[in-house]
Amino acid sequence: MDLYREHILDHYRRPRNRGRIANPTASTTVQNPVCGDSLTVDVDIEKGIIKDLRFNGTGCAISIASASMLAERSVGRRVSEVRDEETTAIAEELGIEISGTRAKCALLARSALQAALEKVQ
């Protein structure tokens, strides 16, 4: 299995929703001390719906691709749906087996988003 499948590289090279929100409802920065990846997630919520989600930071192909995919699939969804989403959805979307050190990379953006959503409860 090729670790860097084409869709992972596409999201890494051309990440969707990369940037910052001027006045987010919530924002959180998380880091992976093992590899040095760092992501900030800004989320704008209106009436329980994620209206915008942006991320910024540095990281490996898996962490950036995962953040890009998370942002794409979260915008327009209810906060409760996104909050309850299983981590297996990330692995399925990435199309790779997530194990060991790659798990932290793949789940970094999700951790940031979950922390941001807790701020608005």
Secondary structure, 3 states (H helix, E strand, C coil): CCCCCHHHHHHHHCCCCECCCCCCCEEEEEECCCCCCEEEEEEEEECCEEEEEEEEEECCHHHHHHHHHHHHHHCCCEHHHHHHCCCHHHHHHHCCCCCCHHHHHHHHHHHHHHHHHHHCC
